[in-house]
């Protein structure tokens, strides 16, 4: 036998020498759920180990992440029912706590990279990412609202905006709104291939943002989020977002869509992000709580596989845990 692949696997040293992929904490984005108020750290029941935070409790949490080399955070607001309306106007209201909290985090920790959520669902009384009219989502009426939200978020200090709504034409609309308002340096991480997935459940629990049941309200998000059966369509979405000025393109969820991550990474020259969504994390947590899997091994293997598939950036609820483990083990999680 001339060729023995096992020779390169014979020791820790040869394995780390020949390891093809490393994922560092700097490449992760930590999703954080916010609540208005004080002294709140309330666990999301369907996503153990993740919390809804008030700003006073959140600042020390962010500080401890920064110490671990984790610098990027995506912030999602839980919004009180009284602020919700048909067109999501609170999304760009001056007294929206989401915008104030962002300013406060940026002031205290200017070295962070803060990413926003641009979509109507936290503020929309129907629980949809677009405006509902006569039982349908009105795409074009939604765009100006997204544009206003985007400008308000840029003003608040977000570094990168994350349109998660899947309306047609919104990247261009948002880019132009930002440029017109002078925010030429605010980036856009487009949710490019966001699928109508069953894996968003814990997130919707955390924010109470699921589509509301009722007459004349679409019962799901299938007319705007993509069909899990489709791959070519992801290329079409990506071509549009690319041409409309996206700085990053995201695939969401991650694990069930590794082929899509690979496809976009092979075909486009901007960074590809993957959102390892709440349901995907919850599955792993549940199996580990049952003693069926070993978290310290299964979690890093999972994140590494998403990175290996072609995601340069990963949004994951395990970001902090991974960063803690990285500090000790420097990529050797076997
Ligand atoms: C909504 C939004 C969702 C997620 C991020 N932004 C849920 C949805 O589309 O209903 C899901 C993230 C997760 O499950 O972790 N704009």
py3Dmol code that shows the C-alpha trace and the ligand (Angstrom):
import py3Dmol

protein = """\
ATOM      1  CA  UNK A   1       0.000   0.000   0.000  1.00  0.00           C
ATOM      2  CA  UNK A   2       1.640   3.238  -1.144  1.00  0.00           C
ATOM      3  CA  UNK A   3      -0.982   5.543   0.117  1.00  0.00           C
ATOM      4  CA  UNK A   4      -2.160   5.453   3.716  1.00  0.00           C
ATOM      5  CA  UNK A   5      -4.442   8.389   4.612  1.00  0.00           C
ATOM      6  CA  UNK A   6      -4.278   7.334   8.267  1.00  0.00           C
ATOM      7  CA  UNK A   7      -0.639   8.522   8.503  1.00  0.00           C
ATOM      8  CA  UNK A   8      -1.856  12.140   8.713  1.00  0.00           C
ATOM      9  CA  UNK A   9      -4.255  11.196  11.470  1.00  0.00           C
ATOM     10  CA  UNK A  10      -1.799   9.421  13.725  1.00  0.00           C
ATOM     11  CA  UNK A  11      -1.376  12.032  16.477  1.00  0.00           C
ATOM     12  CA  UNK A  12      -2.827  15.231  17.871  1.00  0.00           C
ATOM     13  CA  UNK A  13       0.020  17.146  16.265  1.00  0.00           C
ATOM     14  CA  UNK A  14      -0.437  15.684  12.756  1.00  0.00           C
ATOM     15  CA  UNK A  15      -4.202  16.064  13.012  1.00  0.00           C
ATOM     16  CA  UNK A  16      -3.992  19.723  13.915  1.00  0.00           C
ATOM     17  CA  UNK A  17      -1.345  20.254  11.225  1.00  0.00           C
ATOM     18  CA  UNK A  18      -3.636  18.865   8.542  1.00  0.00           C
ATOM     19  CA  UNK A  19      -6.954  20.232   9.862  1.00  0.00           C
ATOM     20  CA  UNK A  20      -8.580  22.045   6.959  1.00  0.00           C
ATOM     21  CA  UNK A  21     -11.127  24.165   8.770  1.00  0.00           C
ATOM     22  CA  UNK A  22     -10.985  26.277  11.886  1.00  0.00           C
ATOM     23  CA  UNK A  23     -13.883  28.271  13.202  1.00  0.00           C
ATOM     24  CA  UNK A  24     -13.002  31.126  15.506  1.00  0.00           C
ATOM     25  CA  UNK A  25     -15.262  33.041  17.901  1.00  0.00           C
ATOM     26  CA  UNK A  26     -14.739  36.163  15.776  1.00  0.00           C
ATOM     27  CA  UNK A  27     -16.689  34.454  12.982  1.00  0.00           C
ATOM     28  CA  UNK A  28     -19.789  33.973  15.095  1.00  0.00           C
ATOM     29  CA  UNK A  29     -22.766  36.240  15.661  1.00  0.00           C
ATOM     30  CA  UNK A  30     -24.601  35.875  18.952  1.00  0.00           C
ATOM     31  CA  UNK A  31     -28.395  36.443  18.752  1.00  0.00           C
ATOM     32  CA  UNK A  32     -29.774  38.268  21.784  1.00  0.00           C
ATOM     33  CA  UNK A  33     -33.412  38.828  22.697  1.00  0.00           C
ATOM     34  CA  UNK A  34     -34.213  42.173  24.285  1.00  0.00           C
ATOM     35  CA  UNK A  35     -36.981  43.319  26.587  1.00  0.00           C
ATOM     36  CA  UNK A  36     -37.881  46.773  27.743  1.00  0.00           C
ATOM     37  CA  UNK A  37     -37.499  47.296  31.483  1.00  0.00           C
ATOM     38  CA  UNK A  38     -35.009  46.663  34.263  1.00  0.00           C
ATOM     39  CA  UNK A  39     -33.532  43.668  35.996  1.00  0.00           C
ATOM     40  CA  UNK A  40     -34.891  41.159  33.477  1.00  0.00           C
ATOM     41  CA  UNK A  41     -33.114  37.942  32.561  1.00  0.00           C
ATOM     42  CA  UNK A  42     -35.915  35.620  31.579  1.00  0.00           C
ATOM     43  CA  UNK A  43     -35.121  32.225  30.108  1.00  0.00           C
ATOM     44  CA  UNK A  44     -36.806  31.186  26.855  1.00  0.00           C
ATOM     45  CA  UNK A  45     -38.485  27.889  27.847  1.00  0.00           C
ATOM     46  CA  UNK A  46     -38.040  26.265  24.431  1.00  0.00           C
ATOM     47  CA  UNK A  47     -34.411  27.401  24.182  1.00  0.00           C
ATOM     48  CA  UNK A  48     -32.762  26.649  27.546  1.00  0.00           C
ATOM     49  CA  UNK A  49     -29.670  28.717  28.265  1.00  0.00           C
ATOM     50  CA  UNK A  50     -31.000  31.666  26.254  1.00  0.00           C
ATOM     51  CA  UNK A  51     -32.654  34.681  27.767  1.00  0.00           C
ATOM     52  CA  UNK A  52     -34.648  37.816  27.170  1.00  0.00           C
ATOM     53  CA  UNK A  53     -32.556  40.619  28.615  1.00  0.00           C
ATOM     54  CA  UNK A  54     -33.155  44.131  29.818  1.00  0.00           C
ATOM     55  CA  UNK A  55     -30.309  46.489  29.013  1.00  0.00           C
ATOM     56  CA  UNK A  56     -28.882  46.679  32.553  1.00  0.00           C
ATOM     57  CA  UNK A  57     -28.464  42.895  32.648  1.00  0.00           C
ATOM     58  CA  UNK A  58     -27.306  42.684  29.042  1.00  0.00           C
ATOM     59  CA  UNK A  59     -24.318  45.032  29.284  1.00  0.00           C
ATOM     60  CA  UNK A  60     -22.271  42.736  31.568  1.00  0.00           C
ATOM     61  CA  UNK A  61     -23.191  39.788  29.332  1.00  0.00           C
ATOM     62  CA  UNK A  62     -21.833  41.617  26.292  1.00  0.00           C
ATOM     63  CA  UNK A  63     -18.690  42.523  28.200  1.00  0.00           C
ATOM     64  CA  UNK A  64     -18.049  38.874  29.027  1.00  0.00           C
ATOM     65  CA  UNK A  65     -18.537  37.917  25.369  1.00  0.00           C
ATOM     66  CA  UNK A  66     -16.036  40.547  24.255  1.00  0.00           C
ATOM     67  CA  UNK A  67     -13.488  39.113  26.676  1.00  0.00           C
ATOM     68  CA  UNK A  68     -13.886  35.803  24.845  1.00  0.00           C
ATOM     69  CA  UNK A  69     -13.287  37.326  21.411  1.00  0.00           C
ATOM     70  CA  UNK A  70     -16.968  37.285  20.486  1.00  0.00           C
ATOM     71  CA  UNK A  71     -17.656  40.714  19.021  1.00  0.00           C
ATOM     72  CA  UNK A  72     -20.767  40.486  16.875  1.00  0.00           C
ATOM     73  CA  UNK A  73     -24.326  40.463  18.138  1.00  0.00           C
ATOM     74  CA  UNK A  74     -27.683  40.414  16.413  1.00  0.00           C
ATOM     75  CA  UNK A  75     -30.422  42.011  18.475  1.00  0.00           C
ATOM     76  CA  UNK A  76     -34.109  41.112  18.411  1.00  0.00           C
ATOM     77  CA  UNK A  77     -36.765  43.062  20.348  1.00  0.00           C
ATOM     78  CA  UNK A  78     -39.755  41.648  22.187  1.00  0.00           C
ATOM     79  CA  UNK A  79     -42.382  44.339  21.725  1.00  0.00           C
ATOM     80  CA  UNK A  80     -45.300  45.080  24.001  1.00  0.00           C
ATOM     81  CA  UNK A  81     -48.694  44.420  22.409  1.00  0.00           C
ATOM     82  CA  UNK A  82     -49.712  48.052  22.889  1.00  0.00           C
ATOM     83  CA  UNK A  83     -47.106  49.164  20.346  1.00  0.00           C
ATOM     84  CA  UNK A  84     -48.272  46.822  17.591  1.00  0.00           C
ATOM     85  CA  UNK A  85     -50.341  48.044  14.664  1.00  0.00           C
ATOM     86  CA  UNK A  86     -51.230  47.151  11.094  1.00  0.00           C
ATOM     87  CA  UNK A  87     -48.162  48.764   9.529  1.00  0.00           C
ATOM     88  CA  UNK A  88     -45.463  48.356  12.163  1.00  0.00           C
ATOM     89  CA  UNK A  89     -44.955  52.083  12.742  1.00  0.00           C
ATOM     90  CA  UNK A  90     -43.293  51.532  16.113  1.00  0.00           C
ATOM     91  CA  UNK A  91     -40.344  50.020  14.253  1.00  0.00           C
ATOM     92  CA  UNK A  92     -39.070  53.520  13.481  1.00  0.00           C
ATOM     93  CA  UNK A  93     -40.645  55.481  16.361  1.00  0.00           C
ATOM     94  CA  UNK A  94     -38.291  57.738  18.307  1.00  0.00           C
ATOM     95  CA  UNK A  95     -39.339  56.114  21.604  1.00  0.00           C
ATOM     96  CA  UNK A  96     -38.736  52.530  20.431  1.00  0.00           C
ATOM     97  CA  UNK A  97     -36.572  51.033  23.211  1.00  0.00           C
ATOM     98  CA  UNK A  98     -34.771  48.799  20.681  1.00  0.00           C
ATOM     99  CA  UNK A  99     -33.156  51.866  19.159  1.00  0.00           C
ATOM    100  CA  UNK A 100     -32.273  53.368  22.555  1.00  0.00           C
ATOM    101  CA  UNK A 101     -30.730  50.142  23.798  1.00  0.00           C
ATOM    102  CA  UNK A 102     -28.606  49.947  20.672  1.00  0.00           C
ATOM    103  CA  UNK A 103     -27.293  53.449  21.258  1.00  0.00           C
ATOM    104  CA  UNK A 104     -26.436  52.522  24.807  1.00  0.00           C
ATOM    105  CA  UNK A 105     -24.561  49.357  23.841  1.00  0.00           C
ATOM    106  CA  UNK A 106     -22.640  51.196  21.123  1.00  0.00           C
ATOM    107  CA  UNK A 107     -21.695  53.994  23.493  1.00  0.00           C
ATOM    108  CA  UNK A 108     -20.419  51.591  26.125  1.00  0.00           C
ATOM    109  CA  UNK A 109     -18.775  49.109  23.725  1.00  0.00           C
ATOM    110  CA  UNK A 110     -17.866  50.858  20.456  1.00  0.00           C
ATOM    111  CA  UNK A 111     -15.771  47.831  19.469  1.00  0.00           C
ATOM    112  CA  UNK A 112     -18.863  45.653  18.978  1.00  0.00           C
ATOM    113  CA  UNK A 113     -20.440  44.889  15.623  1.00  0.00           C
ATOM    114  CA  UNK A 114     -24.185  45.256  16.106  1.00  0.00           C
ATOM    115  CA  UNK A 115     -26.597  43.730  13.643  1.00  0.00           C
ATOM    116  CA  UNK A 116     -30.287  44.595  13.495  1.00  0.00           C
ATOM    117  CA  UNK A 117     -33.466  42.894  12.435  1.00  0.00           C
ATOM    118  CA  UNK A 118     -35.382  44.674   9.689  1.00  0.00           C
ATOM    119  CA  UNK A 119     -38.865  43.177   9.436  1.00  0.00           C
ATOM    120  CA  UNK A 120     -42.348  44.064  10.515  1.00  0.00           C
ATOM    121  CA  UNK A 121     -43.177  40.991  12.575  1.00  0.00           C
ATOM    122  CA  UNK A 122     -42.235  42.263  16.075  1.00  0.00           C
ATOM    123  CA  UNK A 123     -44.337  45.391  15.488  1.00  0.00           C
ATOM    124  CA  UNK A 124     -47.132  44.073  13.307  1.00  0.00           C
ATOM    125  CA  UNK A 125     -50.434  43.207  14.916  1.00  0.00           C
ATOM    126  CA  UNK A 126     -50.891  40.352  12.431  1.00  0.00           C
ATOM    127  CA  UNK A 127     -47.492  38.809  13.225  1.00  0.00           C
ATOM    128  CA  UNK A 128     -46.281  38.980   9.637  1.00  0.00           C
ATOM    129  CA  UNK A 129     -43.119  40.392   8.117  1.00  0.00           C
ATOM    130  CA  UNK A 130     -45.150  42.463   5.666  1.00  0.00           C
ATOM    131  CA  UNK A 131     -48.365  44.466   5.790  1.00  0.00           C
ATOM    132  CA  UNK A 132     -51.490  42.298   5.543  1.00  0.00           C
ATOM    133  CA  UNK A 133     -54.259  43.637   3.267  1.00  0.00           C
ATOM    134  CA  UNK A 134     -57.357  41.585   2.425  1.00  0.00           C
ATOM    135  CA  UNK A 135     -55.754  38.335   3.479  1.00  0.00           C
ATOM    136  CA  UNK A 136     -52.526  38.921   1.540  1.00  0.00           C
ATOM    137  CA  UNK A 137     -49.096  40.360   2.149  1.00  0.00           C
ATOM    138  CA  UNK A 138     -48.691  43.660   0.339  1.00  0.00           C
ATOM    139  CA  UNK A 139     -45.066  43.683  -0.768  1.00  0.00           C
ATOM    140  CA  UNK A 140     -44.795  47.169  -2.207  1.00  0.00           C
ATOM    141  CA  UNK A 141     -46.616  48.898   0.617  1.00  0.00           C
ATOM    142  CA  UNK A 142     -44.174  47.235   3.037  1.00  0.00           C
ATOM    143  CA  UNK A 143     -41.014  48.580   1.378  1.00  0.00           C
ATOM    144  CA  UNK A 144     -41.265  52.208   2.586  1.00  0.00           C
ATOM    145  CA  UNK A 145     -41.769  50.968   6.156  1.00  0.00           C
ATOM    146  CA  UNK A 146     -38.650  48.817   5.882  1.00  0.00           C
ATOM    147  CA  UNK A 147     -36.789  51.824   4.489  1.00  0.00           C
ATOM    148  CA  UNK A 148     -37.802  53.953   7.479  1.00  0.00           C
ATOM    149  CA  UNK A 149     -36.893  51.211   9.951  1.00  0.00           C
ATOM    150  CA  UNK A 150     -33.519  50.864   8.271  1.00  0.00           C
ATOM    151  CA  UNK A 151     -32.714  54.563   8.525  1.00  0.00           C
ATOM    152  CA  UNK A 152     -33.825  54.683  12.183  1.00  0.00           C
ATOM    153  CA  UNK A 153     -31.608  51.677  12.958  1.00  0.00           C
ATOM    154  CA  UNK A 154     -28.619  53.152  11.146  1.00  0.00           C
ATOM    155  CA  UNK A 155     -29.134  56.350  13.110  1.00  0.00           C
ATOM    156  CA  UNK A 156     -29.187  54.363  16.353  1.00  0.00           C
ATOM    157  CA  UNK A 157     -25.741  53.003  15.552  1.00  0.00           C
ATOM    158  CA  UNK A 158     -26.221  49.546  14.075  1.00  0.00           C
ATOM    159  CA  UNK A 159     -23.226  48.527  11.970  1.00  0.00           C
ATOM    160  CA  UNK A 160     -25.072  46.083   9.752  1.00  0.00           C
ATOM    161  CA  UNK A 161     -28.786  45.793   9.066  1.00  0.00           C
ATOM    162  CA  UNK A 162     -30.446  42.407   8.704  1.00  0.00           C
ATOM    163  CA  UNK A 163     -33.555  42.441   6.505  1.00  0.00           C
ATOM    164  CA  UNK A 164     -35.246  39.152   7.460  1.00  0.00           C
ATOM    165  CA  UNK A 165     -38.568  39.857   5.781  1.00  0.00           C
ATOM    166  CA  UNK A 166     -38.108  38.323   2.291  1.00  0.00           C
ATOM    167  CA  UNK A 167     -40.078  41.039   0.472  1.00  0.00           C
ATOM    168  CA  UNK A 168     -39.069  41.465  -3.171  1.00  0.00           C
ATOM    169  CA  UNK A 169     -36.910  44.495  -3.920  1.00  0.00           C
ATOM    170  CA  UNK A 170     -36.161  45.364  -0.311  1.00  0.00           C
ATOM    171  CA  UNK A 171     -32.370  45.305  -0.453  1.00  0.00           C
ATOM    172  CA  UNK A 172     -32.329  47.968  -3.157  1.00  0.00           C
ATOM    173  CA  UNK A 173     -35.008  49.970  -1.365  1.00  0.00           C
ATOM    174  CA  UNK A 174     -33.105  49.837   1.931  1.00  0.00           C
ATOM    175  CA  UNK A 175     -29.733  50.581   0.296  1.00  0.00           C
ATOM    176  CA  UNK A 176     -31.148  53.660  -1.399  1.00  0.00           C
ATOM    177  CA  UNK A 177     -32.912  54.823   1.752  1.00  0.00           C
ATOM    178  CA  UNK A 178     -29.647  54.509   3.697  1.00  0.00           C
ATOM    179  CA  UNK A 179     -27.590  56.284   1.045  1.00  0.00           C
ATOM    180  CA  UNK A 180     -30.116  59.107   0.725  1.00  0.00           C
ATOM    181  CA  UNK A 181     -29.919  59.622   4.482  1.00  0.00           C
ATOM    182  CA  UNK A 182     -26.119  59.653   4.386  1.00  0.00           C
ATOM    183  CA  UNK A 183     -25.528  56.205   5.922  1.00  0.00           C
ATOM    184  CA  UNK A 184     -23.285  54.941   3.167  1.00  0.00           C
ATOM    185  CA  UNK A 185     -21.169  52.902   5.607  1.00  0.00           C
ATOM    186  CA  UNK A 186     -24.017  50.966   7.174  1.00  0.00           C
ATOM    187  CA  UNK A 187     -23.889  47.423   5.787  1.00  0.00           C
ATOM    188  CA  UNK A 188     -26.642  45.013   4.794  1.00  0.00           C
ATOM    189  CA  UNK A 189     -26.700  41.329   5.657  1.00  0.00           C
ATOM    190  CA  UNK A 190     -29.500  40.082   3.433  1.00  0.00           C
ATOM    191  CA  UNK A 191     -31.547  37.089   4.495  1.00  0.00           C
ATOM    192  CA  UNK A 192     -31.207  35.820   0.950  1.00  0.00           C
ATOM    193  CA  UNK A 193     -32.395  32.223   1.106  1.00  0.00           C
ATOM    194  CA  UNK A 194     -34.715  32.211   4.075  1.00  0.00           C
ATOM    195  CA  UNK A 195     -36.899  29.144   4.023  1.00  0.00           C
ATOM    196  CA  UNK A 196     -40.437  28.693   5.363  1.00  0.00           C
ATOM    197  CA  UNK A 197     -39.058  26.371   8.012  1.00  0.00           C
ATOM    198  CA  UNK A 198     -40.542  24.504  10.962  1.00  0.00           C
ATOM    199  CA  UNK A 199     -37.402  25.321  12.949  1.00  0.00           C
ATOM    200  CA  UNK A 200     -38.224  28.904  14.005  1.00  0.00           C
ATOM    201  CA  UNK A 201     -40.529  27.866  16.861  1.00  0.00           C
ATOM    202  CA  UNK A 202     -38.449  28.827  19.927  1.00  0.00           C
ATOM    203  CA  UNK A 203     -37.602  32.207  18.379  1.00  0.00           C
ATOM    204  CA  UNK A 204     -41.290  32.991  17.896  1.00  0.00           C
ATOM    205  CA  UNK A 205     -41.905  31.895  21.502  1.00  0.00           C
ATOM    206  CA  UNK A 206     -39.167  34.230  22.714  1.00  0.00           C
ATOM    207  CA  UNK A 207     -40.610  37.244  20.931  1.00  0.00           C
ATOM    208  CA  UNK A 208     -44.262  36.254  20.745  1.00  0.00           C
ATOM    209  CA  UNK A 209     -44.021  36.992  17.028  1.00  0.00           C
ATOM    210  CA  UNK A 210     -45.805  34.099  15.318  1.00  0.00           C
ATOM    211  CA  UNK A 211     -48.465  34.867  12.678  1.00  0.00           C
ATOM    212  CA  UNK A 212     -51.678  35.620  14.520  1.00  0.00           C
ATOM    213  CA  UNK A 213     -54.670  33.370  13.892  1.00  0.00           C
ATOM    214  CA  UNK A 214     -57.629  35.100  12.352  1.00  0.00           C
ATOM    215  CA  UNK A 215     -59.799  35.609   9.356  1.00  0.00           C
ATOM    216  CA  UNK A 216     -58.006  37.416   6.578  1.00  0.00           C
ATOM    217  CA  UNK A 217     -54.563  36.737   8.068  1.00  0.00           C
ATOM    218  CA  UNK A 218     -52.322  34.302   6.163  1.00  0.00           C
ATOM    219  CA  UNK A 219     -51.688  31.355   8.507  1.00  0.00           C
ATOM    220  CA  UNK A 220     -48.040  30.925   7.549  1.00  0.00           C
ATOM    221  CA  UNK A 221     -45.176  32.740   5.801  1.00  0.00           C
ATOM    222  CA  UNK A 222     -45.064  30.583   2.677  1.00  0.00           C
ATOM    223  CA  UNK A 223     -45.902  33.379   0.227  1.00  0.00           C
ATOM    224  CA  UNK A 224     -42.651  35.142   1.078  1.00  0.00           C
ATOM    225  CA  UNK A 225     -40.264  32.647   2.694  1.00  0.00           C
ATOM    226  CA  UNK A 226     -38.842  29.995   0.356  1.00  0.00           C
ATOM    227  CA  UNK A 227     -40.037  26.456  -0.227  1.00  0.00           C
ATOM    228  CA  UNK A 228     -37.657  23.977   1.484  1.00  0.00           C
ATOM    229  CA  UNK A 229     -37.723  21.923  -1.721  1.00  0.00           C
ATOM    230  CA  UNK A 230     -35.987  24.630  -3.758  1.00  0.00           C
ATOM    231  CA  UNK A 231     -32.355  25.281  -4.531  1.00  0.00           C
ATOM    232  CA  UNK A 232     -32.264  26.979  -7.942  1.00  0.00           C
ATOM    233  CA  UNK A 233     -34.547  29.632  -6.517  1.00  0.00           C
ATOM    234  CA  UNK A 234     -31.833  30.454  -3.972  1.00  0.00           C
ATOM    235  CA  UNK A 235     -29.555  31.437  -6.865  1.00  0.00           C
ATOM    236  CA  UNK A 236     -32.252  33.730  -8.188  1.00  0.00           C
ATOM    237  CA  UNK A 237     -32.696  35.387  -4.787  1.00  0.00           C
ATOM    238  CA  UNK A 238     -28.915  35.667  -4.446  1.00  0.00           C
ATOM    239  CA  UNK A 239     -28.464  37.302  -7.854  1.00  0.00           C
ATOM    240  CA  UNK A 240     -31.010  39.928  -6.872  1.00  0.00           C
ATOM    241  CA  UNK A 241     -29.586  40.645  -3.418  1.00  0.00           C
ATOM    242  CA  UNK A 242     -26.079  40.801  -4.850  1.00  0.00           C
ATOM    243  CA  UNK A 243     -27.083  43.284  -7.543  1.00  0.00           C
ATOM    244  CA  UNK A 244     -29.149  45.290  -5.084  1.00  0.00           C
ATOM    245  CA  UNK A 245     -26.089  45.906  -2.936  1.00  0.00           C
ATOM    246  CA  UNK A 246     -26.025  43.281  -0.167  1.00  0.00           C
ATOM    247  CA  UNK A 247     -22.724  43.034   1.739  1.00  0.00           C
ATOM    248  CA  UNK A 248     -23.426  39.552   3.103  1.00  0.00           C
ATOM    249  CA  UNK A 249     -25.879  36.895   1.976  1.00  0.00           C
ATOM    250  CA  UNK A 250     -27.497  34.589   4.480  1.00  0.00           C
ATOM    251  CA  UNK A 251     -28.903  31.098   4.255  1.00  0.00           C
ATOM    252  CA  UNK A 252     -31.414  30.207   6.948  1.00  0.00           C
ATOM    253  CA  UNK A 253     -31.796  27.684   8.557  1.00  0.00           C
ATOM    254  CA  UNK A 254     -28.306  26.200   8.320  1.00  0.00           C
ATOM    255  CA  UNK A 255     -28.088  22.471   8.952  1.00  0.00           C
ATOM    256  CA  UNK A 256     -30.847  21.321   6.646  1.00  0.00           C
ATOM    257  CA  UNK A 257     -29.564  23.665   3.944  1.00  0.00           C
ATOM    258  CA  UNK A 258     -25.829  22.964   3.785  1.00  0.00           C
ATOM    259  CA  UNK A 259     -26.148  22.357   0.040  1.00  0.00           C
ATOM    260  CA  UNK A 260     -27.539  25.858  -0.414  1.00  0.00           C
ATOM    261  CA  UNK A 261     -24.721  27.359   1.661  1.00  0.00           C
ATOM    262  CA  UNK A 262     -22.222  25.518  -0.514  1.00  0.00           C
ATOM    263  CA  UNK A 263     -23.931  26.624  -3.714  1.00  0.00           C
ATOM    264  CA  UNK A 264     -23.972  30.316  -2.818  1.00  0.00           C
ATOM    265  CA  UNK A 265     -20.416  30.243  -1.539  1.00  0.00           C
ATOM    266  CA  UNK A 266     -19.193  28.709  -4.821  1.00  0.00           C
ATOM    267  CA  UNK A 267     -20.991  31.283  -6.936  1.00  0.00           C
ATOM    268  CA  UNK A 268     -20.707  34.642  -5.183  1.00  0.00           C
ATOM    269  CA  UNK A 269     -17.745  36.644  -3.989  1.00  0.00           C
ATOM    270  CA  UNK A 270     -19.253  38.205  -0.884  1.00  0.00           C
ATOM    271  CA  UNK A 271     -19.305  36.508   2.544  1.00  0.00           C
ATOM    272  CA  UNK A 272     -21.989  33.898   3.093  1.00  0.00           C
ATOM    273  CA  UNK A 273     -23.613  33.759   6.516  1.00  0.00           C
ATOM    274  CA  UNK A 274     -25.676  30.884   7.861  1.00  0.00           C
ATOM    275  CA  UNK A 275     -28.291  31.201  10.573  1.00  0.00           C
ATOM    276  CA  UNK A 276     -28.190  28.155  12.836  1.00  0.00           C
ATOM    277  CA  UNK A 277     -31.734  28.830  13.990  1.00  0.00           C
ATOM    278  CA  UNK A 278     -33.483  28.415  17.303  1.00  0.00           C
ATOM    279  CA  UNK A 279     -35.116  25.058  16.515  1.00  0.00           C
ATOM    280  CA  UNK A 280     -31.825  23.582  15.352  1.00  0.00           C
ATOM    281  CA  UNK A 281     -30.172  24.609  18.605  1.00  0.00           C
ATOM    282  CA  UNK A 282     -33.156  23.424  20.668  1.00  0.00           C
ATOM    283  CA  UNK A 283     -32.936  19.932  19.115  1.00  0.00           C
ATOM    284  CA  UNK A 284     -29.349  19.561  20.182  1.00  0.00           C
ATOM    285  CA  UNK A 285     -29.974  20.943  23.670  1.00  0.00           C
ATOM    286  CA  UNK A 286     -32.871  18.504  24.156  1.00  0.00           C
ATOM    287  CA  UNK A 287     -30.860  15.473  23.031  1.00  0.00           C
ATOM    288  CA  UNK A 288     -28.009  16.464  25.354  1.00  0.00           C
ATOM    289  CA  UNK A 289     -30.368  17.023  28.301  1.00  0.00           C
ATOM    290  CA  UNK A 290     -31.623  13.491  27.748  1.00  0.00           C
ATOM    291  CA  UNK A 291     -28.076  12.207  27.886  1.00  0.00           C
ATOM    292  CA  UNK A 292     -28.301  10.995  24.290  1.00  0.00           C
ATOM    293  CA  UNK A 293     -25.538  13.221  22.926  1.00  0.00           C
ATOM    294  CA  UNK A 294     -22.437  14.813  24.426  1.00  0.00           C
ATOM    295  CA  UNK A 295     -22.885  18.588  24.091  1.00  0.00           C
ATOM    296  CA  UNK A 296     -19.177  19.425  24.255  1.00  0.00           C
ATOM    297  CA  UNK A 297     -18.542  17.261  21.206  1.00  0.00           C
ATOM    298  CA  UNK A 298     -21.783  17.520  19.239  1.00  0.00           C
ATOM    299  CA  UNK A 299     -22.061  21.312  19.397  1.00  0.00           C
ATOM    300  CA  UNK A 300     -18.629  22.197  17.929  1.00  0.00           C
ATOM    301  CA  UNK A 301     -18.966  19.448  15.307  1.00  0.00           C
ATOM    302  CA  UNK A 302     -22.252  21.008  14.251  1.00  0.00           C
ATOM    303  CA  UNK A 303     -20.843  24.530  13.922  1.00  0.00           C
ATOM    304  CA  UNK A 304     -17.753  23.276  12.137  1.00  0.00           C
ATOM    305  CA  UNK A 305     -19.881  21.447   9.565  1.00  0.00           C
ATOM    306  CA  UNK A 306     -21.772  24.648   8.768  1.00  0.00           C
ATOM    307  CA  UNK A 307     -18.471  26.484   8.351  1.00  0.00           C
ATOM    308  CA  UNK A 308     -16.967  23.699   6.235  1.00  0.00           C
ATOM    309  CA  UNK A 309     -20.009  23.792   3.932  1.00  0.00           C
ATOM    310  CA  UNK A 310     -19.108  27.382   3.079  1.00  0.00           C
ATOM    311  CA  UNK A 311     -20.481  29.742   5.699  1.00  0.00           C
ATOM    312  CA  UNK A 312     -17.830  32.279   6.619  1.00  0.00           C
ATOM    313  CA  UNK A 313     -20.080  33.663   9.320  1.00  0.00           C
ATOM    314  CA  UNK A 314     -22.467  31.728  11.568  1.00  0.00           C
ATOM    315  CA  UNK A 315     -25.307  33.113  13.649  1.00  0.00           C
ATOM    316  CA  UNK A 316     -25.840  30.703  16.511  1.00  0.00           C
ATOM    317  CA  UNK A 317     -27.288  30.618  20.017  1.00  0.00           C
ATOM    318  CA  UNK A 318     -24.202  28.592  20.956  1.00  0.00           C
ATOM    319  CA  UNK A 319     -21.818  31.433  20.121  1.00  0.00           C
ATOM    320  CA  UNK A 320     -20.834  32.164  23.716  1.00  0.00           C
ATOM    321  CA  UNK A 321     -20.477  28.528  24.697  1.00  0.00           C
ATOM    322  CA  UNK A 322     -18.340  27.926  21.632  1.00  0.00           C
ATOM    323  CA  UNK A 323     -16.148  30.925  22.462  1.00  0.00           C
ATOM    324  CA  UNK A 324     -15.657  29.591  26.008  1.00  0.00           C
ATOM    325  CA  UNK A 325     -14.646  26.203  24.672  1.00  0.00           C
ATOM    326  CA  UNK A 326     -12.394  27.725  22.035  1.00  0.00           C
ATOM    327  CA  UNK A 327     -10.403  29.487  24.714  1.00  0.00           C
ATOM    328  CA  UNK A 328      -9.501  26.170  26.281  1.00  0.00           C
ATOM    329  CA  UNK A 329      -9.153  23.934  23.249  1.00  0.00           C
ATOM    330  CA  UNK A 330      -8.266  26.109  20.249  1.00  0.00           C
ATOM    331  CA  UNK A 331     -10.219  24.131  17.696  1.00  0.00           C
ATOM    332  CA  UNK A 332      -9.428  20.661  18.941  1.00  0.00           C
ATOM    333  CA  UNK A 333     -12.847  19.422  19.984  1.00  0.00           C
ATOM    334  CA  UNK A 334     -12.393  15.682  19.343  1.00  0.00           C
TER     335      UNK A 334
END
"""
ligand_1 = """\
16
LIG
C -38.532 37.161 11.664
C -37.375 36.298 12.052
C -37.488 34.951 12.393
C -36.224 34.511 12.769
C -35.342 35.591 12.619
N -36.077 36.705 12.171
C -38.687 34.092 12.493
C -39.626 34.051 11.382
O -39.323 34.300 10.221
O -40.795 33.762 11.692
C -35.935 33.132 13.245
C -34.629 32.886 13.933
C -34.572 31.636 14.735
O -35.464 30.760 14.693
O -33.584 31.501 15.455
N -38.341 38.251 10.903
"""
view = py3Dmol.view(width=600, height=400)
view.addModel(protein, "pdb")
view.setStyle({"model": 0}, {"cartoon": {"style": "trace"}})
view.addModel(ligand_1, "xyz")
view.setStyle({"model": 1}, {"stick": {}})
view.zoomTo()
view.show()
